[in-house]
Amino acid sequence: MIPEGTRYFLPPEARLRREMEERLFRLLFSWGYEPVELPALELYDPQHTLAERSFKLVDKTGEVLALRSEFTTAVAGLLRSNGRLIPGQPVRLQYAGTLWLREANAELGRSREFSQVGAELVGVSSPQADAEILELAWEALQLIGFPEAKIEVGLPALVRDLLDATGLSEDQKEGLRQAIHRKNSPELEQLLNHYQVHPGLHQALLALPDLYGGREVLEEARRLPLSSKAQADLDWLEAVLALLPEVPLLLDLGRARLLTFYTGLNFQAYTPDFGLPLLGGGRYDGALLPYAAGFALGLERVMEALRLPLSETPPEVLALDRALARRLRAEGRRVELAWTNNLRDLREYALEKGIRWLAVEGQLEEIHSER
């Protein structure tokens, strides 16, 4: 038995997961993202956004620790403590590893132990930086086998600025935010009428749930009676899109997730036949670092969405000759060592496992069925 929300990964799947991590590592590295490794144990912080859902344990000193529950905060801590930030200069980092949550939500598939690969572009804030993160996320999806995936881009800054312009209380704005995010237009209109929101803002907020689609959505939004701050949000998004003419993006200007965290755009990627997001990210200036944007990809979710056939790949050679085995491995071939000198047993084993060659006395012998 193993704890609820955890699982074993057997050889075929474990190998494919490792290969996926390595391919993503090489992609991110080729874009200039240096790898970092972060401790799995952290000091427990009751102000952490996932504090109530994290695994907590007590050190021998009595200090309360927590298992790492997300990477962004850990990356921010690394940068703050190591003096890596130089004003006006970018820092590009990548990470991969395991996370733990005592209570997982439906979006994580109820897993309490899960793995992510991600990238952070820190120290700069510009349309060029946002375009880089979006293009890199799209290339990652292409690399790992999702040519049909779509990236949905929201603009939480636009939603927040429109809500702030109403002058309503935080509780009232939260009710509006939830209705917008659920795309519940009847509820949204009822609340706007109840709060007697200014007609122009009423019109703009009520339009948000329907602002979904291609780049034409941006022009629809510009026809709304928007504040100068909301117009500036759209100007930024338009500048990002102009840098990505080849990347197929969908706009969802009614996306209203984590408005207090994301300060610019926010995005998630989906594939047509899988209901959960494969990756997600956005810009979060000031939330943990002065300027930062990034994304993270869920490894278990990607493997599930790919639905790869999980069959073991046998070695090419079964070797009784250890010196020849070393030479073959140096050539890049996969070689398994024999555990006995009984050639009949070795041939039967090789046939059963699908191993084609037997290395004996300096020679490679092709193995055939005797039937």
HELIX and SHEET records of a PDB file:
HELIX    1   1 PRO A   11  SER A   30  1                                  20    
HELIX    2   2 ALA A   51  ARG A   53  5                                   3    
HELIX    3   3 THR A   72  ASN A   82  1                                  11    
HELIX    4   4 ALA A  106  LEU A  108  5                                   3    
HELIX    5   5 PRO A  127  LEU A  143  1                                  17    
HELIX    6   6 PRO A  156  ALA A  165  1                                  10    
HELIX    7   7 GLU A  170  HIS A  181  1                                  12    
HELIX    8   8 SER A  185  HIS A  194  1                                  10    
HELIX    9   9 PRO A  199  ALA A  207  1                                   9    
HELIX   10  10 LEU A  208  ASP A  210  5                                   3    
HELIX   11  11 GLU A  216  ARG A  222  1                                   7    
HELIX   12  12 SER A  228  ALA A  242  1                                  15    
HELIX   13  13 LEU A  299  LEU A  306  1                                   8    
HELIX   14  14 ARG A  322  ALA A  330  1                                   9    
HELIX   15  15 LEU A  343  LYS A  353  1                                  11    
SHEET    1   A 9 GLU A  34  PRO A  35  0                                        
SHEET    2   A 9 VAL A  91  TRP A 100  1                                        
SHEET    3   A 9 GLU A 113  VAL A 122 -1                                        
SHEET    4   A 9 ALA A 292  GLY A 298 -1                                        
SHEET    5   A 9 PHE A 274  ARG A 283 -1                                        
SHEET    6   A 9 ASN A 266  THR A 271 -1                                        
SHEET    7   A 9 LYS A 150  GLY A 154 -1                                        
SHEET    8   A 9 LEU A 249  ASP A 252  1                                        
SHEET    9   A 9 TYR A 212  GLY A 213 -1                                        
SHEET    1   B 3 LEU A  41  LEU A  43  0                                        
SHEET    2   B 3 VAL A  64  LEU A  67 -1                                        
SHEET    3   B 3 LYS A  56  VAL A  58 -1                                        
SHEET    1   C 4 VAL A 335  LEU A 337  0                                        
SHEET    2   C 4 VAL A 317  ALA A 319  1                                        
SHEET    3   C 4 TRP A 357  VAL A 360  1                                        
SHEET    4   C 4 GLN A 363  GLU A 366 -1                                        
END                                                                             
